[in-house]
Amino acid sequence: MFILHLVMNMTDKEKEHLKFLGKKIAQKRRSKKLSQLDVCALIDMEKSNLSAIENGRQNVTALTLLKIGNAIGVEIKEFYDFSTH
């Protein structure tokens, strides 16, 4: 409930940023042929949380980005390459 409240109080630009970031995470995960469940098993995360991140509904922490990047095999900076959207 608290997370939903935070997302609802974000500006449109902030919401857009989270959506693009989530899409990039999902693209990188799929390019490595990994399912959400594969990644979640590697980083001990609930699938619903990863889904919320990938769909821009959850503001991901820096540490979680690091864990996701390590599990996928990419550097965090690759999640921030928005030039392809």
C-alpha positions, 0 to 999 in steps of 0.5 A: 500500500505504501509503495502504491502511494509513493508511485501515485505521488510521482510526477509524470516524468518520474513515472515515465522514467520508471517505466523506461527503466523497467522496460530496459531491465526486461529487455536485458533479461529476455536478451539473456534468455532468462525468465523472471523466475530465473532471476528471482531465484538467483537474487531471492526476490518474489516474482511479483516484485520483479514484475512490478519493477519491470512494469514501472510500478515500483521504485527500485533501489540501487542495491536491487538494480545491482543484484538484478544486473549481476543475475542477468550479467550486465552492468547497471549502466546498461539499464540507463541507456534510454537512447533506444526508446 
